[in-house]
Amino acid sequence: MKSNRPTRRNLLTGRFMDEQPTIHISSAVVSVLPQRCEHVSQLLSEISGVEVHHRSASKIVIVIEGPDSGVLGGTLAEIASLSGVLSANMVFEQRLADLGT
């Protein structure tokens, strides 16, 4: 039987069982070596929850979507470790209630 009492994890993360699921959306700027921009852009488009929205010679603007901030941060860390990436910086994050869409 599942208890309705909040767990320590619920308290630490601010999530409680009766809350609606959420979606976190973040925009980020990825700085890349100009000669690797096309390759990095292709890799980014293959990562689950990542969309490439704009690209210049050395910068790529992306949107990351996930169930919580931890997933967004993990995805951003993964991106930062790609070959040819100089930096990956989150610009904005929005938390939305999951509307089931």
Long-range contacts (C-beta under 8 A, 24 or more apart in sequence): 13-68, 20-97, 20-98, 21-67, 21-97, 21-98, 22-67, 22-68, 22-95, 22-96, 22-97, 22-98, 23-65, 23-66, 23-67, 23-95, 23-96, 23-97, 23-98, 24-65, 24-66, 24-67, 24-68, 24-69, 24-71, 24-72, 24-93, 24-94, 24-95, 24-96, 25-63, 25-64, 25-65, 25-93, 25-94, 25-96, 26-63, 26-64, 26-65, 26-72, 26-76, 26-90, 26-91, 26-92, 26-93, 26-94, 27-53, 27-61, 27-62, 27-63, 27-64, 27-90, 27-91, 27-92, 28-61, 28-62, 28-63, 28-64, 28-76, 28-79, 28-88, 28-89, 28-90, 28-91, 29-59, 29-60, 29-61, 29-62, 29-88, 29-89, 29-91, 30-59, 30-60, 30-61, 30-62, 30-79, 30-85, 30-87, 30-88, 30-89, 31-58, 31-59, 31-85, 31-86, 31-87, 31-88, 31-89, 32-58, 32-59, 32-60, 32-84, 32-85, 32-86, 33-58, 33-84, 33-86, 34-58, 35-84, 36-83, 36-84, 36-85, 37-84, 39-84, 40-82, 40-84, 40-85, 43-82, 44-79, 44-82, 47-75, 47-78, 47-79, 49-75, 50-75, 50-79, 69-93, 69-95
